[in-house]
Amino acid sequence: MICAFIKRASLLAATAAIAVGMGTGDADAKKVRGKIHQAYGQNIAVIGPPGHRIADAVRRMSGGDFDIKVFEPDAFAGGFAYYDGVSQGAIDAAFGTPGANQGKNSAYSFLSSFPFGPSAPEFLAWFKYGVGNEIARELYARDNIHFILCGMIPPETSGWFREEIKSLDQLKGLKMRFFGVGAKVMQKFGVSTQQIAGGDIYPALELDTIDATEFSMPAIDRSYGFYQIAKYNYFPGWHQQPTATDLTVNMDKWNELPEEYKAMLEIACNANIAEEIAANPDVAKLWESYSTFHEGYKVWGERGYLK
């Protein structure tokens, strides 16, 4: 069951990478050409290659009418630096994760994951059968972006460290790449955190800009080679049990798409910090929604699984 879910999640993340760029010509409204920025390099396990495979599949399924080209990080923008480009239409669409955009709205971090949060099935259920999807679309629409949930990555590890960590006191003064809401927790222990895109982490470790890093599940982290410098890896990933991935599409380009191509993308993408809640009403709304959903879901969670 778990393996099957992980395979499906990987496929969903893969299908996310189909981009839509998306102008249509008067001569043939079915002809759509577009470009997608991918936040992760093609050589990265799980989250890297799928976009290229799926773009090719969509091209073949549409008889070449839906022609999508996938571009690597730094071709248009840095790995995580795509939000403004998508919003303004300079980038048709991007495959990434909501937390990459936390600098625009801290609520986006909670749409990716949060410390001691739900399992991937529960989080996915909230998006699909709670109102998570609606909240996400409302937030992104403010900046002329259409949001599509595109999968869940399994639990991460807690990070890669140069030195063995035996006590919390060792965290004080540590410089660490950390993602999302979990970074705020680490800051409470005296860690100086910064969010860095995947491809920039190894050089930061190599140059001693950071002392440690977390990024994703072991298969993905191995692709980046963190273990070559930071040899101590700790489990479990308390800060990110699952991680949501998304396809963000410029709203104007989305509205120009033929309905069947919109459906194609939708179908393809289907294969807690109190201070933050107080500071951002969007987080408060999102958290209230998730908490209400969780109360109902846990009845099934407590009774439906073997202990």
RAKANOR-V293720 format. One record per residue. RES is the residue in one letter. PHI is phi in whole degrees, -180 to 180 (NA if undefined). PSI is psi in radians with two decimals (none if undefined). Layout:
RES & PHI & PSI
RES & PHI & PSI
This chain:
M & NA & -0.85
I & -65 & -0.78
C & -61 & -0.72
A & -63 & -0.71
F & -65 & -0.74
I & -62 & -0.70
K & -63 & -0.71
R & -66 & -0.70
A & -63 & -0.69
S & -65 & -0.70
L & -65 & -0.69
L & -64 & -0.75
A & -62 & -0.63
A & -65 & -0.84
T & -65 & -0.39
A & -59 & -0.49
A & -76 & 0.10
I & -78 & 2.19
A & -107 & 2.95
V & -132 & 1.86
G & -120 & 2.63
M & -165 & 0.94
G & -98 & 2.56
T & -118 & 2.51
G & -95 & 2.68
D & -64 & -0.58
A & -66 & -0.58
D & -152 & 1.74
A & -65 & -0.26
K & -82 & -0.28
K & -78 & 2.01
V & -128 & 2.21
R & -120 & 2.37
G & -158 & 3.01
K & -133 & 2.53
I & -126 & 2.40
H & -87 & 2.31
Q & -109 & 2.26
A & -73 & -0.25
Y & -126 & 2.49
G & -69 & 2.67
Q & -62 & -0.46
N & -81 & -0.04
I & -86 & 2.27
A & -58 & 2.57
V & 70 & -1.00
I & -99 & -0.07
G & -93 & -1.03
P & -72 & -0.47
P & -56 & -0.66
G & -58 & -0.71
H & -70 & -0.69
R & -67 & -0.77
I & -72 & -0.64
A & -58 & -0.71
D & -66 & -0.69
A & -65 & -0.73
V & -64 & -0.69
R & -61 & -0.76
R & -71 & -0.70
M & -64 & -0.57
S & -94 & 0.15
G & 65 & 0.49
G & 88 & -0.07
D & -75 & -0.54
F & -106 & 1.59
D & -105 & 1.94
I & -118 & 2.32
K & -114 & 2.34
V & -104 & 2.30
F & -116 & 2.43
E & -72 & 2.84
P & -54 & 2.45
D & 81 & -0.10
A & -71 & -0.79
F & -107 & -0.70
A & -158 & 2.92
G & -62 & 2.83
G & -44 & -0.92
F & -101 & 0.08
A & -98 & 0.90
Y & -110 & -0.20
Y & -58 & -0.91
D & -62 & -0.69
G & -62 & -0.74
V & -67 & -0.77
S & -58 & -0.73
Q & -88 & -0.17
G & 91 & 0.02
A & -69 & -0.50
I & -117 & 2.22
D & -63 & -0.81
A & -161 & 2.89
A & -146 & 2.47
F & -103 & 2.12
G & -162 & -2.39
T & -146 & 2.51
P & -54 & -0.66
G & -62 & -0.34
A & -63 & -0.36
N & -106 & 0.34
Q & -63 & -0.37
G & -68 & -0.36
K & -87 & -0.63
N & -160 & 2.09
S & -62 & -0.32
A & -63 & -0.47
Y & -61 & -0.53
S & -59 & -0.71
F & -71 & -0.37
L & -78 & -0.35
S & -83 & -0.93
S & -180 & 3.02
F & -158 & 2.73
P & -55 & 2.38
F & 55 & 0.59
G & -82 & -2.93
P & -74 & 2.90
S & -71 & 2.90
A & -58 & -0.78
P & -61 & -0.71
E & -68 & -0.74
F & -64 & -0.74
L & -63 & -0.70
A & -63 & -0.67
W & -63 & -0.74
F & -63 & -0.80
K & -85 & -0.62
Y & -120 & -0.18
G & -92 & -2.49
V & -121 & 0.35
G & -57 & -0.77
N & -62 & -0.73
E & -65 & -0.72
I & -64 & -0.79
A & -60 & -0.77
R & -67 & -0.62
E & -63 & -0.76
L & -65 & -0.84
Y & -68 & -0.59
A & -62 & -0.44
R & -59 & -0.48
D & -112 & 0.46
N & 65 & 0.70
I & -129 & 2.39
H & -99 & 2.25
F & -100 & 2.36
I & -132 & 2.13
L & -67 & 2.31
C & -129 & 0.53
G & 127 & 3.06
M & -133 & 2.31
I & -93 & 2.43
P & -63 & 3.07
P & -55 & 2.55
E & -91 & 3.08
T & -98 & 2.97
S & -80 & -0.18
G & 137 & 2.91
W & -113 & 2.23
F & -125 & 2.55
R & -68 & -0.69
E & -113 & 2.66
E & -66 & 2.32
I & -100 & 2.04
K & -114 & -0.24
S & -151 & 2.76
L & -64 & -0.45
D & -61 & -0.47
Q & -70 & -0.28
L & -77 & -0.40
K & -62 & 2.21
G & 83 & -0.05
L & -70 & 2.43
K & -101 & 2.12
M & -142 & 2.39
R & -74 & 2.17
F & -145 & 2.56
F & -108 & 2.49
G & 65 & -2.62
V & -65 & -0.53
G & -58 & -0.51
A & -61 & -0.61
K & -68 & -0.58
V & -66 & -0.80
M & -62 & -0.61
Q & -63 & -0.54
K & -65 & -0.42
F & -95 & 0.17
G & 90 & 0.19
V & -84 & 2.37
S & -90 & 1.95
T & -107 & 2.69
Q & -150 & 2.58
Q & -95 & 2.18
I & -130 & 2.41
A & -64 & 2.67
G & -50 & -0.82
G & -69 & -0.25
D & -99 & -0.05
I & -74 & -0.81
Y & -59 & -0.84
P & -59 & -0.62
A & -66 & -0.67
L & -67 & -0.76
E & -63 & -0.62
L & -92 & 0.10
D & 64 & 0.38
T & -68 & -0.56
I & -130 & 2.73
D & -99 & -0.39
A & -156 & 2.91
T & -155 & 2.62
E & -117 & 2.73
F & -147 & -1.11
S & -155 & -2.70
M & -73 & 2.77
P & -54 & -0.70
A & -62 & -0.66
I & -74 & -0.77
D & -60 & -0.63
R & -61 & -0.66
S & -61 & -0.57
Y & -84 & -0.27
G & 78 & 0.41
F & -58 & -0.59
Y & -61 & -0.35
Q & -70 & -0.42
I & -113 & -0.83
A & -105 & 1.77
K & -91 & -0.12
Y & -104 & 2.04
N & -117 & 2.26
Y & -115 & 2.57
F & -124 & 2.81
P & -85 & 3.06
G & -84 & 1.39
W & -59 & -0.48
H & -84 & -0.41
Q & -145 & 1.56
Q & -69 & -0.90
P & -119 & 2.97
T & -136 & 2.17
A & -79 & 2.43
T & -111 & 2.73
D & -143 & 2.80
L & -112 & 2.08
T & -108 & 2.26
V & -124 & 2.34
N & -55 & 2.24
M & -61 & -0.69
D & -64 & -0.73
K & -67 & -0.68
W & -61 & -0.79
N & -66 & -0.41
E & -80 & -0.28
L & -68 & 2.48
P & -59 & 2.59
E & -58 & -0.64
E & -68 & -0.50
Y & -77 & -0.60
K & -60 & -0.81
A & -63 & -0.65
M & -61 & -0.75
L & -68 & -0.75
E & -61 & -0.81
I & -65 & -0.73
A & -60 & -0.70
C & -78 & -0.08
N & -87 & -0.54
A & -32 & none
N & NA & 1.95
I & -112 & 2.11
A & -61 & -0.63
E & -63 & -0.70
E & -67 & -0.68
I & -64 & -0.71
A & -70 & -0.58
A & -82 & -0.39
N & -133 & 1.94
P & -62 & -0.46
D & -65 & -0.70
V & -66 & -0.73
A & -59 & -0.76
K & -65 & -0.79
L & -64 & -0.77
W & -67 & -0.69
E & -61 & -0.74
S & -64 & -0.83
Y & -65 & -0.74
S & -61 & -0.73
T & -63 & -0.77
F & -62 & -0.73
H & -60 & -0.68
E & -61 & -0.69
G & -75 & -0.65
Y & -70 & -0.59
K & -67 & -0.34
V & -59 & -0.77
W & -73 & -0.72
G & -61 & -0.63
E & -80 & -0.48
R & -106 & -0.33
G & -91 & -0.16
Y & -124 & 2.57
L & -68 & 2.46
K & -99 & none
